[in-house]
Amino acid sequence: MRTHTRILTATAVAAAVLATATGAATDGAASAGMSTPRNTSKIQTGWRLESSLGAEIAVPATWAINDSGCGMTTRPSVVRAKGMATLCFTEEPPTKELAIIEESAAPEGGSATTINGAPATKGTKRLTDGRYAGWISVPSRHVVLDVRTRNAETTERILDSLQLVDTDHLGCQTQPADSTKTPNSTP
């Protein structure tokens, strides 16, 4: 009986130490500016989260992934982590809906805003083909969100969902691009 009590006591102490250490690590990460995964219960029904380059957005759940560029269809798509692409000319259909997370230079114009405290620029316009376009550029993270849809509300909803994350909705660490580092440089 005493052995059983000792084991239970040792287990309780170990659990308390682990809980304290985990809490301290979490508090330390929060104070260091690290983000935790987004609460996905706040995403509206029929939408899902997608992330790339330390940016996370909500898009309609029925949208494809990376259906753009050479051989694209008319199906709506989120474009992320695309990498190398085949060069060809496939004209973007005037009904194509896209949300593109990319490492890119900031487009011209727009107005100042912030995303998670980071300075950003946001712009919107109506395209000649009738689609509603918008973009948000976050220079400090070297990321641009470019959106084109057939509905102004959808474009704005996707733009407004943009969050900068160090840990995405799946719990994966993100590493935003840092163009100032070279392969041999230290962090």
C-alpha positions in Angstrom: 0.0 0.0 0.0 2.9 2.4 0.9 4.5 1.7 -2.5 1.2 2.5 -4.3 0.9 5.8 -2.3 4.6 6.8 -3.1 3.9 6.1 -6.8 0.8 8.3 -6.8 2.6 11.1 -4.9 5.6 11.0 -7.3 3.2 11.1 -10.3 1.3 14.1 -8.8 4.6 16.0 -8.2 5.8 15.2 -11.7 2.5 16.4 -13.2 2.7 19.6 -11.2 6.3 20.3 -12.3 5.4 19.6 -15.9 2.3 21.9 -15.7 4.4 24.7 -14.2 7.1 24.3 -16.8 4.6 24.2 -19.7 2.8 27.3 -18.4 6.1 29.2 -18.1 7.1 28.2 -21.6 3.8 29.3 -23.0 4.0 32.6 -21.0 7.5 33.1 -22.3 6.5 32.5 -25.9 3.6 34.9 -25.6 5.8 37.6 -24.1 8.3 37.0 -26.9 5.7 37.9 -29.5 5.0 34.3 -30.6 1.4 33.6 -31.6 -0.6 30.5 -30.8 -2.8 28.7 -33.3 -6.0 30.6 -34.1 -9.2 29.4 -32.5 -10.8 27.7 -35.6 -14.2 27.6 -33.9 -14.6 31.3 -34.8 -14.3 30.5 -38.6 -17.8 30.7 -40.1 -19.4 27.5 -41.4 -18.4 26.9 -45.0 -15.0 28.6 -44.7 -11.6 27.2 -43.9 -8.1 28.5 -42.9 -5.1 28.5 -45.2 -1.6 29.7 -44.4 1.7 30.4 -46.1 4.7 32.7 -45.5 3.6 33.4 -41.9 0.2 34.7 -43.1 -3.1 33.0 -42.5 -6.5 33.7 -44.2 -10.0 32.3 -44.3 -11.4 31.3 -47.7 -14.6 29.5 -48.8 -14.3 25.8 -48.0 -15.0 24.8 -51.6 -12.1 26.6 -53.1 -9.3 24.6 -54.7 -5.6 25.0 -53.8 -3.1 26.3 -56.3 -5.4 26.2 -59.3 -3.7 29.1 -61.1 -1.2 29.8 -63.8 -0.5 27.3 -66.5 -3.6 25.1 -67.2 -5.8 26.8 -64.6 -9.5 26.2 -64.6 -12.4 28.6 -63.8 -12.7 27.1 -60.3 -12.0 29.5 -57.3 -8.7 28.9 -55.7 -6.4 29.9 -52.8 -2.8 30.1 -54.0 -0.1 29.4 -51.4 3.4 27.9 -51.2 3.4 27.4 -55.0 7.1 27.3 -55.7 8.3 26.7 -59.3 5.7 27.0 -62.0 5.5 25.8 -65.6 5.7 28.7 -68.0 2.9 28.9 -70.5 0.1 31.3 -71.4 -3.2 30.5 -69.8 -5.3 33.6 -69.6 -7.0 34.1 -66.3 -10.7 33.7 -66.8 -12.7 36.9 -66.0 -14.8 34.9 -63.5 -11.8 33.3 -61.7 -11.8 34.0 -58.0 -8.4 33.9 -56.3 -6.8 34.6 -52.9 -3.0 34.6 -53.4 -0.5 34.7 -50.5 2.9 35.5 -52.0 6.3 37.0 -51.3 6.1 40.1 -53.4 6.8 43.8 -53.6 4.0 46.1 -52.5 1.6 47.2 -55.2 1.3 51.0 -55.8 -1.2 53.1 -53.8 -3.5 52.0 -51.0 -4.0 53.3 -47.5 -2.1 52.6 -44.3 -3.3 50.0 -41.9 -1.9 47.4 -39.4 -2.1 43.7 -39.2 -1.4 42.2 -35.8 0.5 45.5 -35.0 2.7 45.3 -38.1 2.5 48.3 -40.5 0.7 47.4 -43.7 -0.9 48.9 -46.8 -4.4 47.9 -48.1 -5.9 48.7 -51.4 -9.1 47.8 -53.2 -10.5 48.4 -56.7 -13.0 47.2 -59.3 -11.4 45.4 -62.2 -12.5 46.1 -65.8 -13.8 42.5 -66.0 -16.2 43.2 -63.1 -14.4 41.4 -60.4 -13.6 43.0 -57.0 -9.9 43.1 -56.2 -8.0 44.0 -53.1 -4.6 43.5 -51.6 -2.7 43.9 -48.3 1.0 44.2 -48.2 3.0 43.7 -45.0 6.6 44.8 -45.9 8.2 43.7 -42.6 7.1 40.2 -43.3 7.7 40.3 -47.0 4.2 39.1 -47.7 1.3 40.3 -49.9 -2.3 39.0 -50.0 -3.9 39.5 -53.4 -7.6 38.8 -53.7 -9.9 38.8 -56.8 -13.6 37.7 -56.5 -16.9 38.3 -58.1 -18.4 39.7 -54.9 -17.2 42.7 -53.0 -18.2 41.1 -49.6 -16.1 38.0 -50.3 -13.1 40.1 -51.2 -13.4 42.2 -48.1 -14.0 39.1 -45.9 -10.9 37.4 -47.1 -8.8 40.6 -46.7 -10.2 41.2 -43.2 -9.3 37.6 -42.2 -5.6 38.1 -42.7 -3.5 37.4 -39.6 0.3 37.2 -39.2 1.2 34.0 -37.4 4.3 32.3 -36.1 2.3 29.1 -35.6 -0.6 28.4 -38.0 -4.0 26.9 -37.4 -2.6 23.4 -37.6 0.1 24.1 -35.0 2.9 24.3 -37.6 5.7 26.8 -37.1 5.9 29.4 -39.9 9.1 31.1 -40.9 8.5 34.3 -42.8 11.0 35.1 -45.5 13.9 37.3 -44.4 15.6 38.7 -47.5 18.4 40.1 -45.4 19.8 36.7 -44.4 22.2 34.7 -46.6 22.6 30.9 -46.3 25.7 31.3 -44.2 24.4 34.1 -41.9 23.4 33.5 -38.3 19.9 34.4 -37.0 
